[in-house]
Amino acid sequence: MEKIYLYQLKEEKTARSYDEALAAAAMQGLINRDGAKVYLVCEDDEAHRKGQPGYDVFGAAVDRPRAAPWFWLDTMSEDGRWLAVREKVMLKSLDELYELAKPYLRGIVLWDPAVPATVNIATTAAGVENLLPMTEEFYGTFGKKTGLPVLLDLRGRFDGSRSGSKKVDAYLWAIETYLEKGLCSEYLVGNFNDSWRSRDLGWTTYVLERDRFVNEKAFCFELSPWDNFAPEDEPDERSGIEKETMLRIFKTVFTLSGGKHMTEFCGFFNWKKLEKGQTNGVLSEWEQVWLMTPYNFYQNTVTNDVYNQSFHKWAPKKDLKQGRPKEKKELENKVYICMQVCDMDSTTPLYDTMIGLWHDPRRGELPLAWGLNPNLSGVFPDLFEYFYDTKTEGDYFCADASAAGYFNPVVLPPENWDAVVKHCKYWYGHTDMTISGMVLDVDHPTPAVLKNYAKFSPDGFSSLVSNYHGGKNLRLDRQVVNGMPLSYMTLAVCDWLGSPEKTAEALSDWYLREMSPNRPEFLYYRLCYRRPGEMFDLFYELQKQNPGLTLEMVDPYTYFDLVKQDCVKRAPVFHTLRYDND
C-alpha cells in the first residue's frame, strides 16, 4: 500500500516556526514532483476543527475552518475517493521529512531577514536549483547537521545601491538570474508576502503555500502596484519603482510565452505596507489586475492558509458534469431573481470558506448559483469533484470573476484574445460551465469582449463594472449577442448588510421599487461568502417587502434563458445582435 507521509507544522508563533514552515514547504514541493507523497497538517483540536470565528467579510462574520487540511484528508480518504487505499504515516520530526527530501536536494540557499524580499528569492532558487531555503539562525540549528553545502548565500548582497531599494535590487538580480534566462515557469508567478514583520511574529501565512511554487519552479516576489507613494517597508525608495519592476516581470513572462497562453498571478500584495497611503486593499487588487491583464495574466487573488497544493494537484482528473434544469420556464410577468455566491475565484475561499457554506443544511431549498472559477480545478481537482458529486438539484456552478481566471476583459489587446479564448474553452469544458456570472471589469463590455465570451460562455454573461480607471458603470442592457444572453449584476448593495431585513430593504430601494408588475423584470444578485440559508431568507424577505410584485428565485440557466425569451419578445428595443467572428 502506497504511503502518505504527514508532517504537522508547529504553531509556536516564533521566528523558528516560520523558518521550519518554510523548510517543510520547500521539501514538500520537491518531493511531490514525483507524486502525492507528503501532506502538511496543522494542529488537530476542537478549536481548529470549529474554525476561526469572527472573520469579518463584507459586513458579517465568516467562520473559516483552520483545520481544512484535516477535513480534506478525511474526506478524500472516504470509501471510493482517491486516498481511501493510501496508508497514512505521521512523521515525528523535521529530520524525518529531510530524509525523504534528501534525494531531491542539491544544497542550501541562505536568505537574509534584514532584506525580507530575499525569502522570495530563496523560494524561487529552491524550485529552480533544488535548494533548501533557510536563515543563518535556522542553518545553525538544523541546516548544518544535514551536511548539505551552502550553494547560494543571499546575505548582505542587496543594499539598494543599484535602484535605491534593497527589495528592488534583490528582485532585479533574481529576474536577470532566473526569469529572463527562461528557468522559471511561464504559467505561474506569485506575489507572496515576504518576511516583513511576519517572521518575527511567527506568522506562516504565505509560507506554507510555497510548496506549489517550489514544485512548479515559479518566480516569487512581492511588489506594490502603485506609483504615487512608497510602501512602509521601503519608505525612502523612489515612488513607482516597484510597479516598474512588476511590469518588467509581466513583460518578461509574456515574451517567454510568446503570448500563446495565459499565466496565473497567484497571491496578493500585503496591503498593511500601504496603510499610510492606500488603506483599501480592494483597490490594490483592482490595480494589480488592471496592470497584468494586457500581458495575458489572470489573478488568483486570495491564496493564504492554503495547504498541500503540490499534493492535491495529483488527484485523478476527469471531466465534470453538473446537469441542467429539468424543465424550461415560460416567460411571465414576474421579477426573476438569481443569487450567486461570489468571490470564490481564488484558492482560499475554495479551500476553507466553502466548507462551511457547502454544509449548510438548507442548501438545495431554493436554486442557487455558485461562482467557482473553473481554472482552480487544475489546482484542486479533488475538491471540485467533491462539490460536483455532492451538489443538489438546486446547486449550479458558473464562473466567477471574470472567466477561467480573474482579469479585465476590456483591457485585453485584440491580438491576445485567441490565447484567452483557448484557455477559457478548455477550463469551461472541463468543468461543464457555460455561464460567466460575474464578469468583473473596469468598463462597459465592448463588442470584442462580447463576441469572444460567446465562444466559451454561450448560456450567459453578467457584467459587473467597477467604475475604476474612468470606466462607465452602466447597467448592461438585456440583449443577446451571438446567441449569448446578457444581463448585469447588481453593484449597489452587492454584499451583506448584517441581516436579511436590512439587505432586502436596501435592494428594494435600489432596484425592486422601480420594477413593474406588468412585465418581466430581472435581478442578478451577488453575495460574498454567505450561507445558502441566509441567501434564501433574504429572498423571502424581499417577497415580504414587495407585496405588489411576484418574485421567483431561479437558477442561472433558467435566468439567462428567460432573459433571452424577453429579448426576443421585446425586439427591436432589446434586439438580438450579431457580431462577426473575424
C-alpha positions as CSV (number, residue, x, y, z in Angstrom):
1,M,0.0,0.0,0.0
2,E,1.4,3.4,-1.0
3,K,2.1,5.7,1.9
4,I,1.2,9.3,2.5
5,Y,3.7,11.0,4.9
6,L,2.1,13.6,7.2
7,Y,4.0,16.3,8.8
8,Q,2.5,18.6,11.4
9,L,3.6,22.2,11.4
10,K,4.5,23.9,14.7
11,E,2.3,26.9,15.6
12,E,4.6,28.5,18.2
13,K,4.3,32.0,16.7
14,T,8.1,32.3,16.7
15,A,10.8,33.0,14.1
16,R,11.8,29.4,14.3
17,S,8.3,28.1,13.5
18,Y,8.4,30.4,10.5
19,D,11.7,29.0,9.4
20,E,10.5,25.4,9.9
21,A,7.4,26.0,7.9
22,L,9.4,27.4,5.0
23,A,11.8,24.4,5.0
24,A,8.9,22.0,5.3
25,A,7.0,23.6,2.4
26,A,10.1,23.6,0.2
27,M,10.9,20.0,0.9
28,Q,7.2,19.1,0.3
29,G,7.3,20.8,-3.1
30,L,10.4,19.0,-4.2
31,I,9.2,15.6,-3.0
32,N,5.8,15.9,-4.6
33,R,7.2,16.5,-8.0
34,D,7.1,12.7,-8.2
35,G,3.5,12.3,-7.0
36,A,1.3,12.9,-4.0
37,K,3.6,11.8,-1.2
38,V,3.9,14.5,1.6
39,Y,0.9,16.2,3.2
40,L,1.3,19.0,5.7
41,V,-1.2,19.4,8.5
42,C,-2.0,21.9,11.3
43,E,-2.7,21.0,14.9
44,D,-5.8,18.8,15.2
45,D,-8.0,20.0,18.1
46,E,-11.6,21.3,18.6
47,A,-10.7,24.9,18.1
48,H,-9.1,24.2,14.7
49,R,-12.0,21.9,13.6
50,K,-14.6,24.5,14.5
51,G,-12.9,27.3,12.7
52,Q,-11.8,30.8,13.2
53,P,-14.9,32.8,14.4
54,G,-15.5,36.4,13.7
55,Y,-13.5,36.7,10.5
56,D,-15.2,39.8,9.1
57,V,-16.0,39.7,5.4
58,F,-18.3,42.3,3.8
59,G,-20.4,43.1,6.8
60,A,-20.7,39.9,8.8
61,A,-18.6,37.2,10.4
62,V,-17.5,34.2,8.4
63,D,-16.1,31.1,10.1
64,R,-13.0,29.8,8.3
65,P,-12.1,26.2,9.4
66,R,-8.5,26.3,10.3
67,A,-8.3,22.5,10.2
68,A,-9.1,22.4,6.5
69,P,-6.1,20.1,5.8
70,W,-7.6,17.5,8.1
71,F,-11.1,17.9,6.7
72,W,-9.9,17.3,3.2
73,L,-7.6,14.4,4.2
74,D,-10.6,12.8,6.0
75,T,-12.9,13.5,3.1
76,M,-10.6,12.2,0.4
77,S,-10.0,9.1,2.4
78,E,-13.6,8.1,2.4
79,D,-14.6,4.9,0.6
80,G,-14.4,5.4,-3.2
81,R,-12.3,8.5,-3.0
82,W,-8.7,8.7,-4.2
83,L,-6.9,8.5,-0.9
84,A,-9.1,5.7,0.6
85,V,-6.4,3.0,0.0
86,R,-3.4,5.0,1.0
87,E,-1.6,4.3,4.3
88,K,-1.0,7.5,6.4
89,V,2.3,7.7,8.3
90,M,2.9,10.6,10.7
91,L,6.5,11.9,10.6
92,K,7.9,12.6,14.0
93,S,10.3,15.3,13.2
94,L,11.7,17.6,10.5
95,D,14.7,15.3,10.4
96,E,12.4,12.5,9.1
97,L,11.0,14.8,6.5
98,Y,14.5,15.7,5.4
99,E,15.4,12.1,4.9
100,L,12.6,11.8,2.4
101,A,13.7,15.1,0.7
102,K,17.4,14.3,0.6
103,P,17.4,12.7,-2.8
104,Y,15.9,15.8,-4.3
105,L,18.2,18.4,-2.7
106,R,21.5,19.7,-4.0
107,G,22.2,22.2,-1.3
108,I,21.1,25.2,0.8
109,V,20.2,28.8,0.0
110,L,20.6,31.2,2.9
111,W,18.3,34.2,2.8
112,D,18.6,37.5,4.8
113,P,15.9,38.6,7.2
114,A,17.4,42.1,7.0
115,V,16.1,42.2,3.5
116,P,12.7,40.5,3.7
117,A,12.4,40.2,0.0
118,T,15.2,37.6,-0.1
119,V,12.8,34.9,1.3
120,N,11.0,35.2,-2.1
121,I,14.3,35.0,-4.0
122,A,15.2,31.9,-1.9
123,T,11.8,30.3,-2.8
124,T,12.5,30.9,-6.5
125,A,16.0,29.5,-6.1
126,A,14.7,26.5,-4.2
127,G,12.5,25.5,-7.1
128,V,14.9,26.2,-9.9
129,E,18.1,24.8,-8.3
130,N,16.7,22.2,-5.9
131,L,17.8,24.1,-2.8
132,L,16.6,24.2,0.8
133,P,15.9,27.8,1.9
134,M,16.8,28.9,5.5
135,T,18.1,31.7,7.6
136,E,21.6,31.7,9.2
137,E,19.9,31.1,12.5
138,F,18.0,28.0,11.3
139,Y,21.1,26.8,9.5
140,G,22.9,26.7,12.8
141,T,20.3,24.5,14.5
142,F,19.1,22.4,11.6
143,G,21.0,23.0,8.3
144,K,24.5,22.1,9.4
145,K,23.5,18.6,10.5
146,T,22.1,17.8,7.1
147,G,25.6,18.1,5.6
148,L,24.3,20.0,2.6
149,P,26.6,22.6,1.2
150,V,25.5,26.3,1.0
151,L,25.3,26.8,-2.7
152,L,23.7,30.3,-2.7
153,D,24.2,32.9,0.0
154,L,21.9,36.0,-0.3
155,R,23.1,37.7,3.0
156,G,24.5,41.2,2.6
157,R,24.1,41.2,-1.2
158,F,21.4,43.8,-1.6
159,D,21.9,47.3,-0.2
160,G,19.9,49.5,-2.5
161,S,22.9,50.8,-4.3
162,R,21.5,49.8,-7.7
163,S,17.9,51.1,-7.6
164,G,17.6,52.9,-4.3
165,S,15.6,50.0,-2.8
166,K,17.1,46.9,-1.2
167,K,14.0,45.0,-2.2
168,V,14.1,46.0,-5.8
169,D,17.8,45.3,-6.0
170,A,17.1,41.7,-4.9
171,Y,14.3,41.2,-7.4
172,L,16.3,42.7,-10.3
173,W,19.0,40.2,-9.5
174,A,16.5,37.3,-9.5
175,I,14.8,38.5,-12.7
176,E,18.2,38.5,-14.5
177,T,19.5,35.3,-12.9
178,Y,16.4,33.1,-13.2
179,L,13.4,34.6,-15.0
180,E,14.9,36.3,-18.1
181,K,17.0,33.1,-18.7
182,G,13.8,31.1,-19.0
183,L,14.5,29.0,-15.9
184,C,11.1,29.7,-14.3
185,S,7.6,28.7,-15.1
186,E,5.7,30.6,-17.8
187,Y,2.4,29.5,-16.3
188,L,2.7,30.7,-12.7
189,V,4.2,33.6,-10.8
190,G,3.4,34.7,-7.2
191,N,3.0,38.0,-5.4
192,F,3.6,36.4,-1.9
193,N,4.1,38.4,1.3
194,D,7.7,38.5,2.2
195,S,9.0,38.2,5.8
196,W,8.4,41.8,6.7
197,R,7.1,41.7,10.3
198,S,5.6,38.2,9.7
199,R,8.7,36.2,10.6
200,D,9.2,38.0,13.9
201,L,5.6,37.2,14.8
202,G,5.8,33.6,13.5
203,W,3.0,34.1,11.0
204,T,3.2,31.3,8.5
205,T,0.6,32.7,6.1
206,Y,2.2,32.9,2.6
207,V,4.9,30.5,3.9
208,L,3.3,27.0,3.9
209,E,1.7,27.7,0.4
210,R,5.2,27.9,-1.1
211,D,5.2,24.1,-1.8
212,R,3.4,24.8,-5.1
213,F,5.9,27.5,-6.2
214,V,8.9,25.3,-5.5
215,N,7.1,22.3,-7.1
216,E,6.4,24.3,-10.3
217,K,9.6,26.4,-10.4
218,A,7.5,29.6,-10.2
219,F,9.0,33.1,-9.8
220,C,8.1,34.5,-6.4
221,F,8.1,38.2,-5.5
222,E,6.2,40.9,-3.6
223,L,5.9,44.3,-5.2
224,S,3.4,47.2,-4.9
225,P,1.3,48.1,-7.9
226,W,1.2,51.8,-7.0
227,D,3.4,54.6,-8.4
228,N,2.2,57.5,-6.3
229,F,3.7,56.5,-2.9
230,A,6.2,54.1,-1.4
231,P,5.2,51.3,0.9
232,E,6.1,51.3,4.6
233,D,8.8,48.6,4.3
234,E,10.9,50.8,1.9
235,P,9.7,54.4,2.7
236,D,12.6,56.1,1.1
237,E,12.5,54.3,-2.2
238,R,11.5,56.2,-5.4
239,S,7.7,56.0,-5.8
240,G,6.8,53.8,-8.7
241,I,10.0,51.7,-8.9
242,E,8.2,48.6,-7.6
243,K,5.4,49.0,-10.2
244,E,8.1,49.3,-12.9
245,T,9.8,46.1,-11.7
246,M,6.4,44.3,-11.6
247,L,5.8,45.3,-15.2
248,R,9.2,44.0,-16.2
249,I,8.2,40.6,-14.7
250,F,4.9,40.7,-16.7
251,K,6.7,41.7,-19.9
252,T,9.4,39.0,-19.5
253,V,6.9,36.2,-18.9
254,F,4.7,37.4,-21.8
255,T,7.8,37.4,-24.1
256,L,8.9,34.0,-23.0
257,S,5.4,32.5,-23.6
258,G,5.1,34.2,-26.9
259,G,1.6,35.3,-25.9
260,K,0.4,31.8,-26.7
261,H,-1.1,31.0,-23.3
262,M,-2.3,32.7,-20.1
263,T,-0.3,32.9,-16.9
264,E,-1.6,32.7,-13.3
265,F,-0.7,35.5,-10.9
266,C,-1.1,33.9,-7.5
267,G,-1.3,36.0,-4.3
268,F,-1.8,39.5,-3.1
269,F,0.4,42.4,-2.1
270,N,0.5,42.9,1.7
271,W,-1.8,46.0,2.0
272,K,-0.5,46.5,5.5
273,K,2.5,48.1,3.9
274,L,0.3,50.7,2.3
275,E,-1.7,51.8,5.3
276,K,-0.2,55.3,5.2
277,G,-1.1,55.8,1.6
278,Q,-3.8,53.3,0.3
279,T,-5.9,51.8,3.0
280,N,-8.3,50.0,0.7
281,G,-6.9,46.6,-0.1
282,V,-9.6,46.0,-2.8
283,L,-8.2,49.0,-4.8
284,S,-4.8,47.3,-4.8
285,E,-6.5,44.1,-6.1
286,W,-8.1,46.1,-8.9
287,E,-4.9,47.9,-9.8
288,Q,-2.9,44.6,-10.0
289,V,-5.5,43.1,-12.3
290,W,-5.6,46.2,-14.5
291,L,-1.8,46.1,-14.8
292,M,-1.4,42.4,-15.6
293,T,-4.3,41.8,-18.0
294,P,-2.6,43.2,-21.2
295,Y,0.2,40.5,-20.7
296,N,-2.3,37.6,-20.6
297,F,-2.1,37.2,-16.8
298,Y,-5.1,36.3,-14.6
299,Q,-5.2,36.7,-10.9
300,N,-5.8,34.0,-8.2
301,T,-6.2,36.7,-5.5
302,V,-6.6,35.2,-2.0
303,T,-4.3,32.3,-1.5
304,N,-3.3,32.4,2.2
305,D,-3.6,29.4,4.5
306,V,-4.0,27.0,1.6
307,Y,-2.1,23.8,2.3
308,N,-0.8,21.0,0.1
309,Q,-1.4,22.4,-3.4
310,S,1.5,20.3,-4.7
311,F,-0.2,17.2,-3.3
312,H,-3.8,17.8,-4.4
313,K,-2.9,18.5,-8.0
314,W,-2.1,14.8,-8.3
315,A,-5.7,13.8,-7.7
316,P,-7.3,12.0,-10.7
317,K,-8.7,14.4,-13.2
318,K,-11.9,13.8,-15.1
319,D,-14.3,15.9,-17.0
320,L,-17.1,17.1,-14.6
321,K,-20.8,17.2,-15.3
322,Q,-23.2,19.4,-13.3
323,G,-26.6,18.9,-15.1
324,R,-29.2,21.4,-16.2
325,P,-32.7,22.4,-15.2
326,K,-35.2,19.6,-15.9
327,E,-38.0,22.0,-17.1
328,K,-37.9,25.1,-19.3
329,K,-39.9,28.0,-17.8
330,E,-42.1,30.2,-20.0
331,L,-41.7,34.0,-19.5
332,E,-44.3,35.6,-17.2
333,N,-44.8,39.0,-15.6
334,K,-42.5,38.2,-12.6
335,V,-39.4,39.5,-11.0
336,Y,-36.9,36.8,-11.7
337,I,-34.0,36.7,-9.2
338,C,-30.8,34.7,-9.4
339,M,-28.4,34.8,-6.5
340,Q,-24.8,33.9,-6.9
341,V,-22.3,33.0,-4.1
342,C,-19.4,35.2,-5.3
343,D,-15.8,36.0,-4.7
344,M,-14.9,32.3,-4.8
345,D,-12.5,33.0,-7.6
346,S,-9.3,32.1,-5.7
347,T,-8.0,29.2,-3.7
348,T,-8.5,30.4,-0.1
349,P,-12.3,30.6,-0.2
350,L,-12.5,27.4,-2.3
351,Y,-10.3,25.6,0.2
352,D,-11.7,26.6,3.6
353,T,-14.6,29.1,3.4
354,M,-16.5,26.9,1.0
355,I,-16.6,24.1,3.7
356,G,-19.0,25.9,6.0
357,L,-21.1,27.3,3.2
358,W,-21.5,24.0,1.4
359,H,-22.5,22.1,4.5
360,D,-25.4,24.4,5.4
361,P,-28.4,22.0,5.9
362,R,-30.6,24.3,3.9
363,R,-28.6,24.0,0.7
364,G,-30.9,22.9,-2.0
365,E,-34.0,24.6,-0.6
366,L,-34.0,27.1,-3.5
367,P,-31.9,27.2,-6.7
368,L,-28.5,28.9,-6.2
369,A,-25.6,29.8,-8.4
370,W,-22.1,29.0,-7.1
371,G,-19.3,31.1,-8.6
372,L,-16.2,28.9,-8.8
373,N,-13.5,29.8,-11.3
374,P,-13.0,26.7,-13.4
375,N,-9.2,27.1,-13.7
376,L,-9.0,26.3,-9.9
377,S,-9.9,22.7,-10.7
378,G,-6.3,22.4,-12.0
379,V,-5.0,23.1,-8.5
380,F,-7.7,21.2,-6.6
381,P,-9.3,18.6,-8.9
382,D,-10.4,16.5,-6.0
383,L,-12.2,19.4,-4.3
384,F,-14.1,20.2,-7.5
385,E,-15.1,16.6,-7.9
386,Y,-16.3,16.5,-4.3
387,F,-18.5,19.6,-4.8
388,Y,-19.9,18.3,-8.1
389,D,-20.6,14.8,-6.6
390,T,-22.4,16.3,-3.6
391,K,-24.5,19.0,-5.2
392,T,-28.3,19.0,-5.0
393,E,-30.6,19.6,-7.9
394,G,-30.7,23.3,-6.8
395,D,-26.9,23.9,-7.0
396,Y,-25.4,25.2,-10.2
397,F,-21.8,26.2,-11.0
398,C,-20.8,29.2,-13.1
399,A,-17.6,31.2,-13.5
400,D,-16.9,33.9,-11.0
401,A,-14.6,36.9,-11.6
402,S,-14.1,37.1,-14.6
403,A,-13.9,33.8,-16.5
404,A,-11.3,31.0,-16.2
405,G,-9.3,33.4,-14.0
406,Y,-9.8,37.0,-12.9
407,F,-8.7,39.6,-15.5
408,N,-10.2,42.7,-17.1
409,P,-11.5,41.7,-20.5
410,V,-11.9,45.2,-21.8
411,V,-8.2,45.8,-21.3
412,L,-7.1,42.8,-23.4
413,P,-5.3,43.7,-26.7
414,P,-7.1,42.3,-29.8
415,E,-4.2,40.0,-30.6
416,N,-4.4,38.3,-27.1
417,W,-7.9,37.0,-27.4
418,D,-7.1,33.8,-29.2
419,A,-5.0,32.6,-26.3
420,V,-7.6,33.7,-23.8
421,V,-10.5,32.0,-25.6
422,K,-8.4,28.8,-25.9
423,H,-7.7,28.9,-22.2
424,C,-11.3,29.6,-21.2
425,K,-12.7,27.0,-23.6
426,Y,-10.5,24.3,-22.0
427,W,-11.5,25.0,-18.4
428,Y,-15.1,25.7,-19.1
429,G,-15.3,22.5,-21.0
430,H,-13.6,20.5,-18.2
431,T,-16.0,21.8,-15.6
432,D,-19.2,21.8,-17.7
433,M,-19.6,25.6,-17.2
434,T,-21.3,27.7,-19.9
435,I,-22.1,30.8,-17.9
436,S,-19.9,33.7,-16.8
437,G,-21.9,35.0,-13.8
438,M,-19.6,37.9,-12.7
439,V,-17.5,39.5,-15.4
440,L,-15.7,42.0,-13.3
441,D,-14.2,44.7,-15.4
442,V,-13.1,48.3,-15.4
443,D,-15.5,49.5,-18.1
444,H,-18.6,48.5,-20.1
445,P,-18.0,45.4,-22.2
446,T,-17.1,46.2,-25.8
447,P,-18.3,44.2,-28.9
448,A,-14.9,42.5,-28.9
449,V,-15.4,41.3,-25.3
450,L,-18.9,40.0,-26.0
451,K,-18.2,38.2,-29.2
452,N,-15.2,36.4,-27.6
453,Y,-17.1,35.4,-24.5
454,A,-19.9,34.0,-26.7
455,K,-17.3,31.4,-27.9
456,F,-17.0,29.8,-24.4
457,S,-19.9,31.2,-22.4
458,P,-22.9,30.6,-24.7
459,D,-25.5,30.4,-21.9
460,G,-25.0,33.7,-20.1
461,F,-22.9,36.8,-19.4
462,S,-23.5,39.0,-16.4
463,S,-21.5,42.3,-16.3
464,L,-20.1,43.9,-13.1
465,V,-18.3,47.2,-13.8
466,S,-16.1,48.6,-11.0
467,N,-16.1,52.1,-12.4
468,Y,-12.3,52.1,-12.0
469,H,-9.8,53.9,-14.2
470,G,-12.6,56.1,-15.6
471,G,-14.9,53.2,-16.7
472,K,-18.6,53.6,-17.2
473,N,-20.6,51.9,-14.5
474,L,-23.7,51.3,-16.6
475,R,-26.4,48.7,-16.3
476,L,-25.9,46.4,-19.3
477,D,-29.0,46.3,-21.5
478,R,-30.6,42.9,-21.6
479,Q,-29.7,41.6,-25.1
480,V,-28.4,38.5,-27.0
481,V,-25.0,38.7,-28.7
482,N,-24.1,35.8,-31.0
483,G,-26.6,33.7,-29.2
484,M,-25.3,34.6,-25.7
485,P,-27.9,36.3,-23.3
486,L,-26.6,39.3,-21.4
487,S,-27.6,40.8,-18.1
488,Y,-26.0,43.0,-15.4
489,M,-25.0,42.0,-11.9
490,T,-26.0,44.3,-9.0
491,L,-23.2,46.6,-8.0
492,A,-25.1,48.7,-5.4
493,V,-25.8,46.6,-2.2
494,C,-23.7,43.8,-3.6
495,D,-22.8,42.5,-0.2
496,W,-24.3,41.6,3.2
497,L,-25.7,44.5,5.4
498,G,-25.8,42.5,8.6
499,S,-29.3,40.9,8.3
500,P,-31.8,39.7,5.6
501,E,-34.1,42.6,6.6
502,K,-31.5,45.4,6.1
503,T,-30.1,43.9,2.9
504,A,-33.6,43.4,1.5
505,E,-34.6,46.9,2.3
506,A,-31.5,48.3,0.5
507,L,-32.0,46.0,-2.5
508,S,-35.6,47.1,-2.7
509,D,-34.7,50.8,-2.6
510,W,-32.1,50.4,-5.3
511,Y,-33.8,48.0,-7.6
512,L,-37.2,46.5,-6.9
513,R,-39.1,49.7,-6.1
514,E,-38.6,50.8,-9.8
515,M,-39.8,47.5,-11.2
516,S,-43.3,46.9,-12.7
517,P,-45.7,44.0,-12.0
518,N,-46.9,44.3,-15.6
519,R,-43.7,43.0,-17.4
520,P,-40.9,40.5,-16.8
521,E,-38.1,42.0,-14.6
522,F,-34.7,40.6,-13.8
523,L,-32.2,40.9,-10.9
524,Y,-28.9,39.0,-10.8
525,Y,-27.5,39.5,-7.3
526,R,-24.2,38.6,-5.8
527,L,-23.4,37.8,-2.2
528,C,-20.0,37.1,-0.9
529,Y,-19.4,34.2,1.5
530,R,-22.9,33.9,2.8
531,R,-24.6,30.6,3.7
532,P,-27.4,29.4,1.5
533,G,-29.9,29.7,4.3
534,E,-29.0,33.4,4.7
535,M,-29.5,34.0,1.0
536,F,-32.8,32.2,1.0
537,D,-34.0,34.2,4.0
538,L,-33.1,37.3,2.0
539,F,-35.3,36.2,-0.9
540,Y,-38.2,35.6,1.5
541,E,-37.7,39.0,3.0
542,L,-37.7,40.6,-0.5
543,Q,-41.1,38.9,-1.1
544,K,-42.4,40.4,2.2
545,Q,-41.2,43.9,1.4
546,N,-42.5,43.9,-2.2
547,P,-46.1,42.6,-2.0
548,G,-47.1,44.2,-5.3
549,L,-44.5,42.1,-7.2
550,T,-44.4,38.4,-7.9
551,L,-40.9,37.2,-7.2
552,E,-39.4,33.9,-8.2
553,M,-35.9,32.7,-7.4
554,V,-34.4,30.7,-10.3
555,D,-31.2,29.0,-11.2
556,P,-28.7,30.8,-13.6
557,Y,-29.5,28.7,-16.6
558,T,-33.2,29.4,-16.3
559,Y,-32.5,33.1,-15.5
560,F,-30.5,33.6,-18.7
561,D,-32.9,31.6,-20.8
562,L,-35.7,33.9,-19.6
563,V,-33.5,36.9,-20.4
564,K,-33.2,35.5,-24.0
565,Q,-37.0,35.0,-24.2
566,D,-37.6,38.6,-23.0
567,C,-35.2,39.9,-25.6
568,V,-36.9,38.1,-28.4
569,K,-40.3,39.3,-27.2
570,R,-39.3,42.9,-26.8
571,A,-37.4,43.3,-30.1
572,P,-36.4,45.6,-31.7
573,V,-35.8,47.7,-28.5
574,F,-33.9,44.8,-27.0
575,H,-32.6,43.4,-30.2
576,T,-30.7,40.1,-30.8
577,L,-27.3,41.3,-32.0
578,R,-24.7,39.5,-34.2
579,Y,-21.1,40.5,-34.2
580,D,-19.0,38.9,-36.9
581,N,-16.4,36.4,-35.7
582,D,-13.4,37.7,-37.6
